[in-house]
Structures are given as structure tokens and as C-alpha cells.
Amino acid sequence: MDRLYVVKIGGNIIDDEMSLSFFLQRFSEIDTHKILVHGGGKEATRLGEQLHIPQRMLNGRRITDAETLKVVTMVYAGYINKNIVAQLQAGGCNAVGVTGADGNCIQAHKRVTNEVDYGFAGDVDVVNDSFFKSLLYQGFTPVVAPITHDKMGQLLNTNADTIAGEIAKALSPYYETHLIYSFEKEGVLLDVTDDESVLNKLTKTAYEKLKASGKIFAGMIPKLDNAFAALETGVERIVIGNGAKITQLISGSAGTNITNE
């Protein structure tokens, strides 16, 4: 079975030109099947504020009204996605930028909760594994922006960590799938203010305790929720860590390994 790396890049690395360029150079050197999923929330927040569109977050997820949906689509599916694709091409990686609406590759539904209206935020229903397998077979590297659709004409803003996890889960029957969540931190930290407090390993039991005590919060929660869900459905290995160390994350010498035990 061929190996596949599903890598999600986000955080400050997306916003820093030099850090992103370095990451993409290292990512281009991964010599096997690979898919890159990206965020870009800070850039979207900045543009929203410049356009005087209030930006609201809850538990690491963006509340997406109609105007914010326009902003995130422009930023994620437009500038950030195509900038990444262009840089990967320069590194010899034949990348193809897509959203969930392209090729009907990720269908979702509008999130419905009793507590809060997230607006046009989406939760994934199904990943079109044939679409991604076809691109990978042809030697392309998909670069996925976190915009999905409901197949009724509505675009939806969907958490990039969720998208990476769902793609990894969908492709795990066909590849030895490794899921890597990369950002500017060294991994999951016991103390968010101390970069040296990184956990080498995190189990589901330990995660629940840390979350209940408030030591893990905000954007790390959807990342870890998706990591454990992916681990339980056939993904071979999951690691969270610094995108600048993508080579070490792949080799297992850096980051936080997510395990069941």
C-alpha cells in the first residue's frame, strides 16, 4: 500500500512570507503522495476588519455571516490558495488548487446547533475519494482551501483541521495515511506560554482531562477532536507540530504524536 501524507498548514506560518516559503520548499521535497490543506484565518480577519465586517470566533471556529463568507472565499480560495500553488510549482511540485465545490470533492451541510448560529459554517458530509485518488494517480498534489458546498448552490466555510481529518479518513482504505497538523508551535503544549512544555505523546484520556481543566482551548480543540476521530477510523499516524520542522514531523523526531494508548 502506497503512503500518503495529508498535511494541514495554518497559524502564523501562513501569514509570514518567509516561514511559508520555507515550509513549502520542504513540503515539495516529500517524495510520495501528498495533499496539502491550508487555513488562513488571520488574513481573512484582517481583510474583514479593513472592510468593516465584524469578525467573531467561538471555540476556535469562525462565525460566518453572508459578508464574512465572501471574505473567506476570496482569501482562502483565491489569494492564499493560488499563492501556495504557485510556490509549489516553483519547487517542482505539480500542485492543483481546489475547494470542496471543485469536482464535488467535499460536500457539507450548514452547521446547526442549539447554542449558537455559526452562519454559513459547514460540517463535512462526504469526501469524494475518487476525485483525490485520480489527482494523486496522475501525479498531482491537491492543495485544498477550506471552502465546501452543500450541492444546492451554497458555499460553506469549513474548519481546515476538519477537512484535513476527513480527507485522511476517506483515503485511509487506499493508502497508508499519515495526518500532520502543522503550525508555528512545537506541538501540543502543557503551558501555551512555554514552547518547551511540548508533549511528545497525547492520548485521548489525557486530552479530555486537559480540555476539562482549561489547559487546551480555542483553536487546538477542533484540531485534536479531528485528530482522535481520524485515528479511530484507520489513519495510520497523526502528529501535531511546527511546520518549519515538517521533515522531522514526518520522521517522528518532532511534534506531538496522537495515540489511543
N, C-alpha and C positions, 0 to 999 in steps of 0.2 A: 504494500500500500504506500503510495507517494505521500510525502509530508507536505503539509500546508501550514503556513503562518498567517493568522489573522491578527493584524496589528492595529490597535487604535491609538492615534496620537492626538493629544489635546493639551490643555493647560497653557502655561506661559510659553511653551516651545512653539506653538502655533503663532504666537504674537511676536516672537523675536526672530528677525530675519536670519541672523547668523546661526542661531540654535536650530531653526527649522532646516536650513540648508545643510548643516552638518548631519542632522538626523536622516534627511532624505538621501544623502550620499551613502550612509551606512545601510539604509534600507535597500537601496538599489543593489547592493552587493550580496544580498541574501540570494543564494543560488538554488532556489527551489520555488515551488508555487507560493504565491503570497498575495494577500489582499490588504489594502490599507483603508481604514475607516478614520475619518477626521472629524473633529469638532471645530470650534472657532467662536465660542460664546462671547469672549471678551471683545472681539472685533465687532460682533453683532450688537453688543451692548453699547459700544462707543458710537456706532452709526445711529442706533436708535435714539441715543441721547442727543446727537447732533441734529436729528430730525424732530426733536421734541416729542418723541414717542416714549412714554414711561416704560421702564423695564422692570419686571418683577420676577423673583425667583422664590421657589419653595422647595426645601429639601433637595437642593441641587438641581432642580428642574425648572425650566423657564415657563412661565405662564404666557401663552401665545395668543394674543388677540389678533384681529384681522390685519392690522397695520404692522404688528410685530412679525407676523407670518411673511409679509412682503420683505421685511428687512432680513430675516434669517435666510430666506430663499435666495435673495441677492448675494448675501455674504457667503453662505455655505456652498450653495450650488454654483455660484458664479465665481467671484474673485478667488476665494481660498482654494476651491477645488481645482480650478484651471491653473492657478499658480503652482500648486503641488504637482499636477500632471506635467507642466512644462519643465519643472526642475527635475522630475524623474526621467523625462525624455533626455535631458542633458546628461544624465548619469547613465544612460544606456538601458534604462528600464522602460519597456514599451507599455506605458500606462494608459488606461481608459477611464475617464471620469464619468461617474453615473450618480443619479439619485434613485430612490426607490421606485419612482414613476417610470424610469427608463427600462424598457424591456419587461415591464411589470415585475421587477425583481424583488420588491418588498412591499407587500400590501399591509395596511394597518387600519385601525379604526380610531375614531376620536375618543380620547380617554374620558371616561365617565366615573366620577366619584361623588359620594355624598358630602364630602368635606369641602371641596373647593372646585371651582370651574377652571380647568387648565387651558381653556380656549381650544385653539387648533393644535393641541399636542396629540401625538399619536402613539398608540401601543401596537406593536407588531403582531399581525395575524399569521403571516406565512412568508417564507423566503423562497424564491424561485431558484432552487438549487441547480436546475438545468441551465439557467442563464449564466450563473457563475462558473459552472463546470465547463461550459462552452468557451467562455473567455479564457479560462485557465488552460484548457486544452490547446487553444490557438496561440498560447504564449503571451497573452496579455496579462497585465496586472491591474485589476479593478481598483479604482480609488473612489470610495463611497462617501458622498455627502449625506448628512443626517436629515434628509427630507424624504418622506414616504408619501403614499397616496392611498385613497380608500376605494379605488376603481369606480368611483362615481363622480370623478372630476375634482375632488378636493385634495389639495396638498396638505400634509401634516408635518409639523416639526416633531422629530422623534429623537430621543436621547441617543447620542452616538455610542455610548457604552452598551446600551441595549442592542443597537444594531450590530455591533461587533459580536456580542454574545450570541445573538440569533443566527447570524451568518455562520459562526463557528459550529453551532449546534446542528444547523441544517446540512453542513458539509462533512460532519464527522463520520457518517457512514461510508464516505467515499475516500477520505484522506485521513492520515494520522494528523489530527488537527491540534495545533498549538495556538492558544489565545494569549496575546500580550497586550496589556493595557499600559501605555507609556505616557508619561507627562514629566514635569520638572522635578518631582520629588524622587527620593531614592527607593521608595516603596511605601508600604503601609506603616505609618509612624504611630508609636505609642503616645508621643507628645508632638503635636503638629508644629510646635515652635523649635523642635530639636531634630535636625536632619540625621543625627547619629542614632536616633531611637527606632530605627527601621526594624521591623520584624522579618526574620528570614523565612518564617513559615506562619501561615494563619489557617486555623481550622474553623469549621462552621460554628462549633460551640464557643470557641474563643471570640469569634466575630460577634455573635449575639450578645455576649457579655460586655464587650467593649462598646457596642452600639447602645445598649441599655444604660451604660454608665456615662454616655455622652462623650467618650473619647474618640469615637468615629462618628462623623456627622457630615452634613452638606453633600458636596459632590462625590465624596468617597462612598456614600451609601448605595446609589444606583450602580456604581462600578462593582462593588463587592456583591450586591444582590445578584447581578447578572453573572458574575464570575462563578458563584456557587451553583446557580441554576445551570450554567453550561457544563460545569464539572459533573453534575448528576445525570447528564444526558449524552455522555460519550466523548466529550472533548478530552483529549489526552493529557494536556498540561496547561496550566494557567499561571501567569506571572505578572506582577504589577511592579513597575519601576521607572527609572529615569530614562527617557528617550535618548539622551546623549550616550547611554550605555546599551543601546539596542543589541550590539554584538554579544555583550556579556549577559543580557537578559535571555538571549537565545541559548547561550551555552549553559546557563544555570548558575553563573558565578555572581549574579547581582539580583537585586529586587526581592520581592516577597512572593514566595510560592504559595498558591492557594491549594489546600488539600482537604480531603474529607476526614483525615485522621491526624 
